[in-house]
Amino acid sequence: MLKEEHEVAVLGAPHNPAPPTSTVIHIRSETSVPDHVIWSLFNTLFMNSCCLGFIAFAYSMKSRDRKMVGDLTGAQAYASTAKCLNIWALILGIIRTILLIIIPILILQAYQ
């Protein structure tokens, strides 16, 4: 008889008559609310037309704060505002960039 078999024979069956229990942990799956922080930071640094990029960054940070405390409705509202401000900042920045390229070319052509 092997040593392990002898130990099992001596110890016998488990003495606990209760059935084994299990613990179930429910992990709440949060819906992902984009906070647009990177986009707002880009607009703040490069295309800050009428300070829209900075305001969008502030709303993005508010959205991130709301998401951290679990207020998904508030986070979504702030994120929606930040997205709208980012879109306008991007459009105005692109228009401004195009005008800064086209206007000097037109002025140079007029004087030639």
C-alpha positions in Angstrom: 0.0 0.0 0.0 1.4 3.4 -1.0 1.7 6.2 1.6 -0.9 8.4 -0.1 -3.5 5.5 -0.2 -2.8 4.8 3.5 -3.4 8.5 4.4 -6.6 8.6 2.5 -7.8 5.4 4.1 -7.0 6.7 7.6 -8.6 10.1 7.0 -11.7 8.7 5.4 -14.4 10.8 3.7 -14.9 14.4 4.4 -16.8 15.0 7.7 -18.7 18.1 6.5 -22.3 17.0 5.6 -23.1 20.4 4.0 -23.0 20.5 0.2 -20.2 22.7 -1.3 -21.2 26.2 -1.9 -20.2 28.7 -4.5 -20.1 32.5 -4.7 -21.3 34.3 -7.7 -20.0 37.8 -8.3 -22.0 40.0 -10.6 -19.8 42.4 -12.4 -21.7 45.3 -13.8 -20.9 45.9 -17.4 -20.8 49.6 -17.9 -21.7 50.9 -21.2 -18.7 52.8 -22.6 -19.3 56.5 -22.7 -16.6 58.2 -24.8 -15.4 61.4 -23.2 -13.5 62.8 -26.2 -10.6 64.0 -24.0 -7.9 63.4 -26.6 -9.9 65.1 -29.4 -10.5 68.1 -27.1 -6.9 68.3 -26.1 -5.9 68.3 -29.8 -8.4 71.1 -30.6 -7.2 73.0 -27.6 -3.5 72.8 -28.6 -3.8 73.2 -32.4 -7.2 74.5 -33.5 -8.5 76.6 -30.6 -10.9 78.8 -32.6 -12.9 81.1 -30.2 -11.6 79.0 -27.3 -14.0 76.2 -28.3 -11.2 73.6 -27.9 -10.6 74.7 -24.3 -14.3 74.6 -23.5 -14.7 71.2 -25.1 -11.7 70.0 -23.0 -13.5 71.3 -19.8 -16.7 69.4 -20.8 -14.7 66.3 -21.6 -13.1 66.4 -18.1 -16.6 66.8 -16.6 -17.8 63.8 -18.5 -14.8 61.8 -17.3 -15.6 62.8 -13.7 -19.3 61.9 -14.0 -18.2 58.5 -15.4 -15.9 57.9 -12.5 -18.7 58.5 -9.9 -21.1 56.2 -11.8 -23.4 58.9 -13.3 -23.6 57.6 -16.9 -26.5 59.9 -17.9 -24.6 63.0 -16.8 -21.4 61.7 -18.4 -23.2 61.1 -21.7 -24.7 64.7 -21.6 -21.3 66.3 -21.0 -19.7 64.0 -23.7 -22.3 65.0 -26.2 -21.7 68.7 -25.5 -17.9 68.1 -25.8 -18.4 66.3 -29.1 -20.5 69.1 -30.5 -17.9 71.7 -29.4 -15.1 69.6 -30.9 -16.8 69.4 -34.2 -17.3 73.1 -34.4 -13.7 73.8 -33.3 -12.5 71.4 -36.0 -14.6 72.9 -38.7 -13.6 76.5 -37.8 -10.0 75.5 -37.5 -10.0 73.8 -41.0 -11.7 76.9 -42.5 -9.2 79.2 -40.8 -6.3 77.1 -42.1 -7.7 77.1 -45.6 -8.2 80.9 -45.5 -4.7 81.4 -44.2 -3.3 79.5 -47.2 -5.7 80.9 -49.9 -5.8 84.6 -49.0 -2.0 85.2 -49.3 -2.0 83.4 -52.6 -4.8 85.6 -53.9 -3.1 88.7 -52.6 0.2 87.7 -54.3 -1.6 87.0 -57.6 -3.3 90.4 -57.5 -0.1 92.3 -57.2 1.6 90.5 -60.1 
